[in-house]
């Protein structure tokens, strides 16, 4: 049987806590190690937040009474954490605020984990049976393989928008299948909720089923808009890449033309300089010869005059 959803998330929490402790133990000037640890933290938390937002939060909100408030609070905590992660991703570890920002991140995440493991998870485990949690865990484990590894604080964090946003995790490979990925994510969530409702423990209140039906209706109604938005994003990215490639090609062509002109001008200048040098040399030789000839003539004349005098 697959690992249940709560065990999966707790294991993620343990992994991140180990990274936090590594950072806290690093020396003040251990910049390379700190950069490496923070990059790992960014990746782990980005993937973890994505699978919670895509499946755990919406599925449990639809099937477990009394978790609505804590789920919404968790989403807000995720939002804050992702903004801090996005800032740390661009910050140099030698920055005077780097350590302070990581410390604030660690404090926020530890508070978030404490609330989830102390309040949210127990309510979910009490309400759902082992089969439902295992089914949800299997879905989340699969989702990890395509989850974004970087923070995206401006993207939707609830279905169906964040299900279409799954393409961010594999944007280099799914430009032709965005619609299928997004619609598939919506369908998976609907199926997970339906299976949980069929396999969960008997509920004391019909509110879970009511919320589930409402969530399913909202998900279906919004799926097309979410998919269209994802398609627009990919089209814009493709268009931007094409424009960049054309600009680069044009720039390279212009640079090559300028280089050829520069080489041609250099050759012309060099040729002129050579001709001038040769002409100057010839004129100098000719002038020197003439001067030498005149000097020799004067010497010869002086010598004959001296001989006659003698």
Rosetta silent file (secondary structure, phi, psi, omega in degrees, C-alpha in Angstrom):
SEQUENCE: XXXXXXXXXXXXXXXXXXXXXXXXXXXXXXXXXXXXXXXXXXXXXXXXXXXXXXXXXXXXXXXXXXXXXXXXXXXXXXXXXXXXXXXXXXXXXXXXXXXXXXXXXXXXXXXXXXXXXXXXXXXXXXXXXXXXXXXXXXXXXXXXXXXXXXXXXXXXXXXXXXXXXXXXXXXXXXXXXXXXXXXXXXXXXXXXXXXXXXXXXXXXXXXXXXXXXXXXXXXXXXXXXXXXXXXXXXXXXXXXXXXXXXXXXXXXXXXXXXXXXXXXXXXXXXXXXXXXXXXXXXXXXXXXXXXXXXXXXXXXXXXXXXXXXX
SCORE:     score description
SCORE:     0.000 S_00000001
   1 L     0.000  141.283 -178.414    0.000    0.000    0.000 S_00000001
   2 L   -66.310  156.469  176.234    1.225    3.485   -0.856 S_00000001
   3 L   -61.304  134.038 -178.367    2.419    5.883    1.836 S_00000001
   4 L   -72.713  159.844 -171.542   -0.550    7.788    3.230 S_00000001
   5 H   -58.680  -41.611 -176.885   -0.824   11.523    2.580 S_00000001
   6 H   -68.866  -41.951  176.955   -0.118   12.657    6.139 S_00000001
   7 H   -61.844  -40.879  178.178    2.997   10.469    6.484 S_00000001
   8 H   -58.832  -47.526 -179.064    4.223   11.822    3.129 S_00000001
   9 H   -68.237  -37.522  178.109    3.826   15.433    4.280 S_00000001
  10 H   -65.326  -36.818  176.893    5.408   14.742    7.673 S_00000001
  11 H   -63.701  -38.623  174.981    8.428   13.220    5.934 S_00000001
  12 H   -61.149  -43.247  178.868    8.736   16.418    3.894 S_00000001
  13 H   -59.367  -41.729 -179.923    8.619   18.399    7.137 S_00000001
  14 H   -65.077  -41.160  179.547   11.452   16.288    8.580 S_00000001
  15 H   -60.838  -44.919 -179.328   13.582   16.788    5.455 S_00000001
  16 H   -67.128  -39.323  179.531   13.144   20.555    5.615 S_00000001
  17 H   -62.692  -38.068  176.645   13.855   20.658    9.360 S_00000001
  18 H   -62.254  -39.067  177.459   17.165   18.862    8.765 S_00000001
  19 H   -67.485  -38.460  177.118   18.088   21.528    6.211 S_00000001
  20 H   -59.385  -45.033 -178.229   17.117   24.266    8.686 S_00000001
  21 H   -65.946  -36.709  176.619   19.458   22.782   11.297 S_00000001
  22 H   -61.637  -42.228  179.096   22.288   22.563    8.751 S_00000001
  23 H   -64.451  -43.637 -177.576   21.873   26.249    7.994 S_00000001
  24 H   -65.492  -27.649 -179.444   21.790   27.186   11.680 S_00000001
  25 H   -86.984  -13.791 -178.081   25.006   25.239   12.326 S_00000001
  26 L   -66.793  146.532  179.651   26.887   26.780    9.376 S_00000001
  27 L   -68.100  163.315 -177.681   29.563   29.321   10.230 S_00000001
  28 L   -57.837  -33.883 -176.509   29.043   33.043    9.744 S_00000001
  29 L  -107.944   17.875  178.691   31.263   33.069    6.636 S_00000001
  30 L   -83.534   62.518 -172.167   30.225   29.673    5.235 S_00000001
  31 H   -64.449  -40.333 -179.057   28.676   31.384    2.208 S_00000001
  32 H   -64.762  -45.372  179.568   28.998   28.454   -0.217 S_00000001
  33 H   -64.107  -42.745 -179.635   27.387   26.000    2.201 S_00000001
  34 H   -62.845  -40.716  178.881   24.591   28.435    3.067 S_00000001
  35 H   -62.844  -42.390  179.992   23.823   29.026   -0.608 S_00000001
  36 H   -64.180  -45.438 -178.878   23.667   25.272   -1.220 S_00000001
  37 H   -64.562  -43.186 -178.616   21.421   24.637    1.804 S_00000001
  38 H   -66.456  -36.905  176.357   19.044   27.485    0.931 S_00000001
  39 H   -62.153  -39.307  176.231   18.760   26.254   -2.665 S_00000001
  40 H   -65.652  -41.300  178.690   17.766   22.844   -1.295 S_00000001
  41 H   -61.372  -44.004  179.972   15.237   24.478    1.046 S_00000001
  42 H   -58.896  -46.308 -179.233   13.740   26.421   -1.859 S_00000001
  43 H   -65.089  -48.383 -177.548   13.305   23.266   -3.934 S_00000001
  44 H   -61.503  -45.627 -177.969   11.893   21.143   -1.095 S_00000001
  45 H   -71.121  -33.299  178.881    9.398   23.775    0.066 S_00000001
  46 H   -64.806  -45.820  178.591    8.303   24.633   -3.486 S_00000001
  47 H   -66.034  -45.447 -178.966    7.458   21.005   -4.271 S_00000001
  48 H   -59.596  -47.591 -179.815    5.867   20.445   -0.854 S_00000001
  49 H   -62.619  -38.781 -177.791    3.669   23.544   -1.111 S_00000001
  50 H   -62.274  -47.067 -176.381    2.598   22.627   -4.637 S_00000001
  51 H   -72.719  -29.477  174.354    1.286   19.150   -3.796 S_00000001
  52 H   -66.285  -45.046 -176.638   -0.491   20.429   -0.692 S_00000001
  53 H   -71.383  -33.857 -178.381   -2.180   23.213   -2.663 S_00000001
  54 H   -76.647  -36.360 -172.227   -3.029   21.023   -5.642 S_00000001
  55 H  -130.309  -48.299 -172.670   -4.451   18.025   -3.774 S_00000001
  56 H   -65.531  -50.708 -177.798   -4.229   17.864    0.033 S_00000001
  57 H   -63.776  -52.306 -178.672   -5.930   21.160    0.877 S_00000001
  58 H   -64.263  -37.537 -179.070   -8.766   21.008   -1.692 S_00000001
  59 H   -67.174  -42.590 -178.979   -9.432   17.290   -1.083 S_00000001
  60 H   -74.964  -32.364  175.812   -9.588   17.643    2.707 S_00000001
  61 H   -63.802  -32.836 -177.716  -11.628   20.861    2.550 S_00000001
  62 H   -81.823  -18.069 -172.214  -14.156   18.973    0.434 S_00000001
  63 H  -125.349  -12.184 -176.356  -14.337   15.870    2.641 S_00000001
  64 L  -118.905  116.601  177.688  -13.369   16.773    6.224 S_00000001
  65 L   -64.058  150.600  171.892  -15.616   19.013    8.335 S_00000001
  66 L    71.301   19.214  174.694  -14.039   21.794   10.414 S_00000001
  67 L  -111.812    1.421 -176.099  -10.784   22.172    8.484 S_00000001
  68 H   -57.562  -49.243 -176.698  -11.852   25.100    6.304 S_00000001
  69 H   -64.442  -45.011 -178.032  -10.365   27.803    8.548 S_00000001
  70 H   -69.453  -31.719  177.559   -7.044   26.049    9.158 S_00000001
  71 H   -67.122  -43.858  179.208   -6.730   25.235    5.432 S_00000001
  72 H   -64.983  -38.941  177.244   -7.255   28.875    4.470 S_00000001
  73 H   -64.617  -38.818  178.698   -4.740   29.972    7.096 S_00000001
  74 H   -63.545  -39.237  178.066   -2.248   27.437    5.724 S_00000001
  75 H   -61.803  -40.781  179.010   -2.687   28.876    2.225 S_00000001
  76 H   -67.044  -38.124  177.208   -1.879   32.348    3.530 S_00000001
  77 H   -65.148  -39.019  174.809    1.205   31.022    5.324 S_00000001
  78 H   -59.557  -43.145 -177.901    2.286   29.370    2.071 S_00000001
  79 H   -58.587  -45.653  179.239    1.829   32.671    0.272 S_00000001
  80 H   -64.720  -45.239 -178.757    4.162   34.477    2.674 S_00000001
  81 H   -60.906  -42.064 -178.466    6.756   31.692    2.578 S_00000001
  82 H   -65.372  -34.237  175.805    6.817   31.666   -1.236 S_00000001
  83 H   -65.778  -42.788  178.663    7.506   35.400   -1.359 S_00000001
  84 H   -63.940  -42.036  178.535   10.421   35.001    1.044 S_00000001
  85 H   -60.789  -41.803 -179.200   11.727   32.056   -0.996 S_00000001
  86 H   -65.089  -31.947  177.162   11.551   34.076   -4.213 S_00000001
  87 H   -74.099  -41.034  179.398   13.605   36.842   -2.574 S_00000001
  88 H   -65.858  -31.953 -178.778   16.190   34.405   -1.191 S_00000001
  89 H   -61.073  -31.043 -177.150   16.543   32.790   -4.605 S_00000001
  90 H  -100.553   -3.931 -173.403   17.922   36.060   -6.001 S_00000001
  91 L   -93.683  139.093  177.223   19.880   37.182   -2.932 S_00000001
  92 L   -77.142  137.712 -178.475   23.617   36.741   -2.497 S_00000001
  93 L   -63.945  -14.222  177.105   24.570   34.882    0.715 S_00000001
  94 L   -85.733   -6.961  178.348   27.017   37.682    1.535 S_00000001
  95 L   -61.300  139.726 -176.405   24.137   40.178    1.715 S_00000001
  96 L   -63.540  -20.070 -178.465   23.759   41.544    5.253 S_00000001
  97 L  -101.650    0.940 -177.867   20.056   40.546    5.293 S_00000001
  98 H   -60.652  -54.776 -178.943   20.470   37.025    3.904 S_00000001
  99 H   -60.626  -40.275 -179.648   20.813   35.261    7.268 S_00000001
 100 H   -63.702  -39.668 -179.007   18.034   37.374    8.795 S_00000001
 101 H   -68.797  -38.806  177.152   15.670   36.504    5.954 S_00000001
 102 H   -65.425  -39.068  179.332   16.423   32.787    6.270 S_00000001
 103 H   -61.368  -43.637  177.638   15.838   32.996   10.027 S_00000001
 104 H   -63.804  -41.197  177.413   12.411   34.579    9.472 S_00000001
 105 H   -58.791  -48.558 -178.553   11.622   31.884    6.894 S_00000001
 106 H   -60.161  -43.004  179.595   12.566   29.118    9.333 S_00000001
 107 H   -62.299  -42.794 -179.929   10.434   30.625   12.106 S_00000001
 108 H   -66.035  -43.358 -178.464    7.410   30.896    9.798 S_00000001
 109 H   -67.784  -41.123  178.837    7.739   27.368    8.449 S_00000001
 110 H   -62.397  -39.210  176.207    8.204   25.857   11.917 S_00000001
 111 H   -63.121  -43.653  179.468    5.050   27.631   13.093 S_00000001
 112 H   -60.500  -45.953 -179.608    3.210   26.363   10.006 S_00000001
 113 H   -63.448  -42.370 -179.825    4.390   22.778   10.601 S_00000001
 114 H   -59.492  -42.322 -179.530    3.406   22.922   14.272 S_00000001
 115 H   -70.159  -41.189 -179.795   -0.156   23.976   13.390 S_00000001
 116 H   -64.190  -49.128 -175.801   -0.530   21.403   10.617 S_00000001
 117 H   -75.140  -24.410 -178.544    0.794   18.478   12.657 S_00000001
 118 H   -91.482  -22.734 -174.497   -0.922   19.576   15.870 S_00000001
 119 H  -128.205  -56.176 -173.569   -4.350   20.533   14.515 S_00000001
 120 H   -65.157  -55.827 -174.921   -4.915   20.009   10.792 S_00000001
 121 H   -61.069  -42.641  178.611   -3.485   16.510   10.318 S_00000001
 122 H   -59.800  -38.941  178.576   -5.190   14.941   13.374 S_00000001
 123 H   -63.390  -40.911 -179.886   -8.612   16.146   12.165 S_00000001
 124 H   -67.095  -45.478 -178.886   -7.950   14.672    8.733 S_00000001
 125 H   -64.846  -37.529  178.649   -6.705   11.339   10.110 S_00000001
 126 H   -65.739  -33.161 -174.141   -9.664   11.044   12.478 S_00000001
 127 H   -86.405  -38.278 -175.800  -12.113   11.690    9.642 S_00000001
 128 L  -100.018  149.655  177.492  -10.588    9.665    6.804 S_00000001
 129 L   -85.397  174.270 -178.395   -9.765    5.978    6.803 S_00000001
 130 H   -60.338  -39.807 -178.047   -6.437    4.375    5.880 S_00000001
 131 H   -63.344  -44.397 -178.690   -7.616    3.591    2.350 S_00000001
 132 H   -64.698  -42.850 -179.825   -8.616    7.190    1.617 S_00000001
 133 H   -67.437  -36.096  177.880   -5.347    8.586    2.988 S_00000001
 134 H   -67.178  -41.214  178.972   -3.297    6.048    1.026 S_00000001
 135 H   -62.087  -45.067  178.859   -5.158    6.888   -2.153 S_00000001
 136 H   -65.264  -40.319  179.383   -4.556   10.607   -1.608 S_00000001
 137 H   -62.973  -39.807  179.084   -0.906    9.948   -0.734 S_00000001
 138 H   -62.847  -42.465  178.698   -0.340    8.006   -3.944 S_00000001
 139 H   -63.015  -42.743 -179.006   -1.760   10.887   -5.996 S_00000001
 140 H   -68.246  -36.705  177.968    0.447   13.422   -4.193 S_00000001
 141 H   -63.313  -39.942  176.695    3.552   11.250   -4.628 S_00000001
 142 H   -66.286  -40.344 -178.641    2.914   11.163   -8.372 S_00000001
 143 H   -64.301  -26.859  179.556    2.322   14.924   -8.439 S_00000001
 144 H   -58.572  -31.370 -174.106    5.758   15.488   -6.886 S_00000001
 145 L   -67.539  -23.390 -179.307    7.400   14.360  -10.127 S_00000001
 146 L  -121.678   10.371 -178.427    6.063   17.363  -12.053 S_00000001
 147 L   -72.486  148.357  176.965    5.671   19.905   -9.256 S_00000001
 148 L   -58.805  140.288  179.069    7.432   23.284   -9.594 S_00000001
 149 L  -103.339    6.253  176.897   10.867   23.354   -7.962 S_00000001
 150 L  -129.944  154.661 -179.202   10.927   27.144   -7.640 S_00000001
 151 L   -74.430  142.322  177.278    8.543   29.490   -5.794 S_00000001
 152 L  -134.389   75.427 -172.398    5.805   31.204   -7.807 S_00000001
 153 L   -65.096  -19.269 -178.664    4.052   33.533   -5.331 S_00000001
 154 L   -91.709   -5.704  179.868    1.946   35.283   -7.989 S_00000001
 155 L   -82.222  156.019  176.507    0.407   32.079   -9.365 S_00000001
 156 L   -58.274  145.564  179.440   -2.980   30.744   -8.173 S_00000001
 157 L  -118.352   11.107  176.191   -2.745   28.477   -5.119 S_00000001
 158 L  -133.094  155.643  179.587   -6.221   26.905   -5.284 S_00000001
 159 L   -66.111  151.379    0.682   -7.969   24.757   -7.921 S_00000001
 160 L   -90.965   -5.965 -175.667   -8.427   24.922  -10.779 S_00000001
 161 H   -57.998  -41.795 -177.558   -5.840   27.658  -11.407 S_00000001
 162 H   -76.853  -16.835  175.018   -3.005   25.899   -9.593 S_00000001
 163 H   -75.269  -38.990  173.447   -3.781   22.629  -11.394 S_00000001
 164 H   -66.734  -29.856 -179.577   -3.263   24.349  -14.729 S_00000001
 165 H   -70.735   -4.667  176.168   -0.154   25.837  -13.166 S_00000001
 166 H   -58.027  -26.368 -178.786    1.352   22.346  -12.968 S_00000001
 167 H   -61.734  -22.045  179.207    2.818   23.083  -16.404 S_00000001
 168 H   -59.368  -36.419 -177.837    5.311   25.404  -14.706 S_00000001
 169 H   -68.373  -22.026 -178.130    7.120   22.371  -13.329 S_00000001
 170 H  -135.386   36.442 -171.343    7.661   20.900  -16.798 S_00000001
 171 L   -61.108  -27.193 -179.820    7.335   23.958  -19.027 S_00000001
 172 L   -74.734  -13.222 -174.213   10.261   22.891  -21.234 S_00000001
 173 L  -119.480   -6.364 -171.903    8.525   19.629  -22.120 S_00000001
 174 L  -123.486   22.270 -176.596    4.775   20.318  -22.298 S_00000001
 175 L   -60.180  -24.620 -179.253    4.370   23.300  -24.601 S_00000001
 176 L   -97.894   -2.775 -175.519    2.216   21.168  -26.918 S_00000001
 177 L  -130.827   28.915 -179.079    0.171   19.457  -24.169 S_00000001
 178 H   -59.128  -45.276 -177.709   -0.788   22.260  -21.790 S_00000001
 179 H   -59.948  -45.032 -179.437   -4.497   21.644  -22.234 S_00000001
 180 H   -63.452  -41.799  179.770   -4.129   17.938  -21.503 S_00000001
 181 H   -62.699  -48.136 -177.046   -2.019   18.537  -18.382 S_00000001
 182 H   -65.063  -48.755 -179.687   -4.395   21.124  -16.941 S_00000001
 183 H   -64.369  -35.745  177.819   -7.582   19.203  -17.689 S_00000001
 184 H   -63.394  -39.786  178.809   -5.942   16.026  -16.410 S_00000001
 185 H   -63.428  -41.558  177.942   -5.114   17.722  -13.109 S_00000001
 186 H   -62.379  -44.677 -179.671   -8.714   18.853  -12.671 S_00000001
 187 H   -63.193  -42.715  179.563   -9.983   15.349  -13.434 S_00000001
 188 H   -60.037  -44.773 -179.834   -7.532   13.741  -10.999 S_00000001
 189 H   -61.528  -44.094  179.028   -8.642   16.045   -8.184 S_00000001
 190 H   -60.969  -41.955 -178.879  -12.308   15.288   -8.861 S_00000001
 191 H   -67.770  -38.797  178.687  -11.609   11.552   -8.881 S_00000001
 192 H   -61.794  -47.110  179.691   -9.586   11.756   -5.657 S_00000001
 193 H   -60.301  -43.395 -179.668  -12.411   13.584   -3.874 S_00000001
 194 H   -63.091  -42.525 -179.689  -14.942   11.057   -5.173 S_00000001
 195 H   -66.736  -38.904  178.377  -12.822    8.086   -4.016 S_00000001
 196 H   -61.637  -42.982 -179.737  -12.287    9.646   -0.588 S_00000001
 197 H   -64.002  -31.178  179.851  -16.024   10.111   -0.174 S_00000001
 198 H   -78.310  -29.916 -171.859  -16.584    6.455   -1.096 S_00000001
 199 H  -108.844  -10.214 -176.725  -13.882    5.047    1.196 S_00000001
 200 L   -68.892  165.917  175.119  -13.726    7.451    4.157 S_00000001
 201 L   -62.254  156.479  175.181  -15.138    6.662    7.597 S_00000001
 202 L   -57.282  135.746 -177.940  -18.826    7.442    8.130 S_00000001
 203 L   -94.693  153.029 -179.726  -19.237   11.175    8.713 S_00000001
 204 L   -87.368  -10.708 -177.871  -21.231   12.739   11.503 S_00000001
 205 L  -141.561  143.259  178.716  -22.380   15.580    9.271 S_00000001
 206 L   -77.047    1.805 -174.805  -23.424   15.784    5.601 S_00000001
 207 H   -61.628  -33.648 -179.417  -21.447   19.018    5.233 S_00000001
 208 H   -61.472  -45.669  179.707  -18.469   17.186    3.743 S_00000001
 209 H   -65.585  -39.214  178.860  -20.514   15.803    0.854 S_00000001
 210 H   -61.504  -46.867  178.481  -22.169   19.168    0.278 S_00000001
 211 H   -63.016  -39.386 -179.548  -18.814   20.923    0.100 S_00000001
 212 H   -61.620  -46.006  179.548  -17.475   18.193   -2.175 S_00000001
 213 H   -63.394  -39.915  178.888  -20.305   18.627   -4.670 S_00000001
 214 H   -64.474  -43.224  179.425  -19.885   22.389   -4.573 S_00000001
 215 H   -62.862  -42.821  179.965  -16.125   22.086   -5.087 S_00000001
 216 H   -62.119  -42.547  179.374  -16.595   19.710   -8.014 S_00000001
 217 H   -62.982  -45.897 -179.694  -19.075   22.083   -9.694 S_00000001
 218 H   -63.978  -38.241  179.903  -16.752   25.052   -9.223 S_00000001
 219 H   -64.371  -46.794  179.477  -13.798   23.058  -10.483 S_00000001
 220 H   -63.214  -40.781 -177.608  -15.589   21.970  -13.654 S_00000001
 221 H   -66.267  -30.341 -175.690  -16.926   25.487  -14.274 S_00000001
 222 H   -97.399   -9.523 -173.398  -13.474   27.070  -13.942 S_00000001
 223 H   -60.079  -46.146 -177.721  -11.369   24.429  -15.674 S_00000001
 224 H   -60.362  -41.694  179.427  -11.736   25.832  -19.201 S_00000001
 225 H   -64.451  -40.079  179.757  -10.722   29.318  -18.058 S_00000001
 226 H   -65.052  -43.876  179.364   -7.708   27.918  -16.225 S_00000001
 227 H   -62.912  -44.248  179.105   -6.610   25.877  -19.245 S_00000001
 228 H   -60.188  -39.855  178.268   -7.046   28.859  -21.544 S_00000001
 229 H   -63.651  -41.187  178.215   -4.915   30.953  -19.193 S_00000001
 230 H   -64.618  -40.297  178.155   -2.177   28.328  -19.209 S_00000001
 231 H   -63.128  -40.511  178.536   -2.275   28.159  -22.997 S_00000001
 232 H   -62.803  -38.889  179.674   -1.958   31.940  -23.211 S_00000001
 233 H   -61.731  -45.966 -179.513    1.046   31.776  -20.892 S_00000001
 234 H   -67.096  -39.909  178.354    2.808   29.198  -23.047 S_00000001
 235 H   -62.071  -41.275  179.298    1.933   31.069  -26.275 S_00000001
 236 H   -64.841  -41.212  179.355    3.359   34.255  -24.791 S_00000001
 237 H   -64.324  -41.547  178.917    6.498   32.435  -23.683 S_00000001
 238 H   -64.057  -43.910  178.883    6.895   30.873  -27.133 S_00000001
 239 H   -62.139  -41.368  179.233    6.346   34.230  -28.826 S_00000001
 240 H   -63.627  -41.290  179.275    8.869   35.852  -26.505 S_00000001
 241 H   -64.987  -40.155  178.770   11.426   33.152  -27.235 S_00000001
 242 H   -63.459  -44.439  179.416   10.888   33.553  -30.995 S_00000001
 243 H   -61.928  -41.782  179.387   11.289   37.329  -30.767 S_00000001
 244 H   -62.943  -41.545 -179.794   14.435   36.914  -28.704 S_00000001
 245 H   -64.731  -42.557  178.882   15.860   34.452  -31.235 S_00000001
 246 H   -63.422  -42.863  179.544   15.079   36.814  -34.143 S_00000001
 247 H   -63.380  -40.640  179.567   16.627   39.749  -32.304 S_00000001
 248 H   -65.194  -41.803  179.334   19.714   37.681  -31.523 S_00000001
 249 H   -63.815  -43.748  178.374   19.987   36.556  -35.157 S_00000001
 250 H   -63.342  -42.056  179.195   19.562   40.124  -36.393 S_00000001
 251 H   -64.198  -40.557  179.152   22.115   41.359  -33.881 S_00000001
 252 H   -65.271  -40.548  178.871   24.574   38.660  -34.903 S_00000001
 253 H   -62.890  -43.563  178.835   24.074   39.519  -38.585 S_00000001
 254 H   -63.703  -39.932  179.192   24.641   43.208  -37.852 S_00000001
 255 H   -64.475  -41.441  179.717   27.739   42.406  -35.828 S_00000001
 256 H   -63.691  -42.813  179.406   29.118   40.239  -38.642 S_00000001
 257 H   -62.225  -44.886  178.627   28.481   42.979  -41.222 S_00000001
 258 H   -61.642  -40.042  179.600   30.165   45.550  -39.009 S_00000001
 259 H   -63.406  -43.890  179.464   33.098   43.204  -38.489 S_00000001
 260 H   -62.076  -42.909  178.297   33.506   42.659  -42.234 S_00000001
 261 H   -62.703  -40.122 -179.701   33.405   46.395  -42.855 S_00000001
 262 H   -64.284  -42.508  177.960   35.908   46.945  -40.078 S_00000001
 263 H   -62.531  -43.773  179.954   38.278   44.335  -41.533 S_00000001
 264 H   -61.680  -44.776  179.480   37.936   45.873  -44.997 S_00000001
 265 H   -63.708  -38.100  179.308   38.628   49.370  -43.643 S_00000001
 266 H   -65.151  -41.728  178.592   41.621   48.049  -41.710 S_00000001
 267 H   -62.755  -43.835  179.707   43.037   46.414  -44.822 S_00000001
 268 H   -61.343  -45.972  179.542   42.576   49.609  -46.828 S_00000001
 269 H   -61.744  -42.425 -179.969   44.225   51.683  -44.113 S_00000001
 270 H   -63.433  -40.641  179.848   47.079   49.214  -43.851 S_00000001
 271 H   -63.376  -44.120  178.877   47.583   49.254  -47.624 S_00000001
 272 H   -63.548  -41.859  179.588   47.657   53.041  -47.690 S_00000001
 273 H   -62.808  -39.921  179.143   50.069   53.106  -44.760 S_00000001
 274 H   -64.154  -45.235  179.471   52.348   50.610  -46.545 S_00000001
 275 H   -61.235  -44.328  179.440   52.292   52.622  -49.763 S_00000001
 276 H   -61.852  -42.988  179.902   53.033   55.827  -47.867 S_00000001
 277 H   -63.562  -42.645  179.992   55.887   54.157  -46.002 S_00000001
 278 H   -64.031  -44.116  179.548   57.337   52.762  -49.221 S_00000001
 279 H   -62.323  -42.639  179.520   57.111   56.125  -50.958 S_00000001
 280 H   -63.921  -39.522  179.633   58.663   57.859  -47.975 S_00000001
 281 H   -65.139  -44.561  179.000   61.459   55.308  -47.892 S_00000001
 282 H   -61.304  -44.711  179.943   62.150   55.682  -51.599 S_00000001
 283 H   -62.971  -39.321  179.674   62.152   59.471  -51.331 S_00000001
 284 H   -64.998  -42.429  179.649   64.483   59.267  -48.316 S_00000001
 285 H   -63.798  -44.859 -179.683   66.900   56.970  -50.156 S_00000001
 286 H   -61.786  -43.282 -179.850   66.854   59.179  -53.214 S_00000001
 287 H   -65.939  -40.939  179.577   67.415   62.287  -51.122 S_00000001
 288 H   -63.703  -41.605  179.987   70.249   60.619  -49.180 S_00000001
 289 H   -63.436  -42.577 -179.841   71.919   59.520  -52.413 S_00000001
 290 H   -63.703  -42.659  179.667   71.720   63.002  -53.849 S_00000001
 291 H   -63.236  -43.209  179.665   73.158   64.510  -50.687 S_00000001
 292 H   -63.994  -39.047  179.594   75.973   61.970  -50.659 S_00000001
 293 H   -64.017  -42.874  179.782   76.722   62.650  -54.326 S_00000001
 294 H   -65.672  -40.204 -179.919   76.937   66.396  -53.715 S_00000001
 295 H   -64.337  -41.168  179.210   79.186   65.859  -50.696 S_00000001
 296 H   -64.324  -39.152  179.567   81.451   63.589  -52.695 S_00000001
 297 H   -64.281  -43.753  179.720   81.650   66.154  -55.479 S_00000001
 298 H   -63.366  -39.883  179.301   82.567   68.899  -53.018 S_00000001
 299 H   -63.334  -42.589  179.954   85.216   66.656  -51.463 S_00000001
 300 H   -63.884  -42.332  179.649   86.685   65.878  -54.884 S_00000001
 301 H   -63.830  -43.354 -179.959   86.753   69.568  -55.838 S_00000001
 302 H   -61.941  -39.919 -178.140   88.417   70.478  -52.542 S_00000001
 303 H   -65.887  -42.058 -179.841   91.005   67.778  -53.073 S_00000001
 304 H   -66.356  -40.064 -179.093   91.926   69.028  -56.612 S_00000001
 305 H   -64.400  -43.082  179.739   92.135   72.617  -55.372 S_00000001
 306 H   -63.233  -35.535 -178.901   94.458   71.584  -52.555 S_00000001
 307 H   -68.417  -41.404  179.791   96.679   69.668  -54.986 S_00000001
 308 H   -65.847  -39.968 -179.488   97.098   72.650  -57.318 S_00000001
 309 H   -61.364  -36.914 -179.513   97.982   74.899  -54.401 S_00000001
 310 L   -70.057    0.000    0.000  100.675   72.524  -53.393 S_00000001
